[in-house]
Amino acid sequence: MSDPILAISPLGPTWQTLDPFLFSVHHHDLYPEGNEQLGPLPGTAGRRMGQDFGGKDGWSMYHGQTVPGFPHHPHRGFETITVVEQGYADHTDSLGATGRFGKGDVQWMTAGKGVLHAEMFPLINEKEGNTLELFQIWLNLPRKNKMVSPNYKMLWSEDIPVVKLPDAAGKVTTVKIIAGDLGDTPSLAPPPHSWAADANNHLAVWIINMEPGGSWTLPATAAGINRALYMYNGDRLQAADQSVANYHAIQVDSGAEIPLVAGKEPVSMLLLQARPINEPVVQHGPFVMNTQEEIALAFAEYRKTQFGGWPWPSEEHVHDRDRGRFARYPDGTTEERS
């Protein structure tokens, strides 16, 4: 019998992923108390402002000047799946859409033919720390959908299915299903132009949490699917016959069941799987197309139109401290959450 573990590799700051995923990042910042502007109360002295990725004191400002995060920047030709497990993200874009999400919410944004957006991390708590943990996954679009109209969809934490799977000893593995079905439990519907919208592509995004010493078998899926587990928490994981240390990627055979056993600490993993798109990928910064000529056109159109311009008062716009979770979409409809 062939080994179902195809490769194990260490994770860097940017996680290398398999087609149709472009990459994933995992931000885990232990932010301090927030000031009146929702930035860090201790200030930002000694940081490389605008390019602060060093993790000084356990947190980074990234490209933010006042508030941590990513001030306005363009995208074209792919999707972003942003999973905020702890803390909050404030979204604004060139379509006039906006929102605040966190506490397990997921924003699924189709950049399509072009959007300018900002993702800021407001430090809402004034008298205690503001821990942020999020994943941002870049998912490619096939050639036929690269120039669709941009939009975004919210998957609110209250609505996202979570499956609890006890083993024979009563230790529980939980699987948060962001995309893709698990057994009889379906995921919420993805955006209509996503590679995930066709069930034959078997696209799945799951967050898996295992109790110490717990066991669970990852079920097989269809053959020919790119499938990987990204372990980002825990001391040790036994995957089939191989021992895996924390912060490693495990590429597995999609047609095989994979027995998993957690070590002495809780284990957390991100699963990404899908049928590959198998088209040329040409990426330059925030644009992902099929040819260099299309990249050049994307830059030319962005310089000319700014993808609709920027209707917000700041490049790193954030909402008031007491604003709850909400989403306002490009068509003006609004969803409110507590």
Secondary structure, DSSP 8 states (H G I E B T S, - for coil): ---SEEEEEE--SEEE--TTEEEEEEEEEEE--B-TTSSBTT--TTS-TTSB-S-GGG---BT-SSSSEEEEEEEBSEEEEEEEEESEEEEEETTS-EEEEETT-EEEEE-TT-EEEEEE-----SSS-EEEEEEEEEEE--GGGTTS--EEEEE-TTTS-EEEEE-TTS-EEEEEEEES-BTTB------TTSGGGSGGG--EEEEEEE-TT-EEEE----TT-EEEEEEEESSEEEETTEEEESSEEEEE-TTS-EEEEE-SS-EEEEEEEE----S--EEETTEEESSHHHHHHHHHHHHHHGGG---SSSTT----TT--SEEE-TTS-EEE--
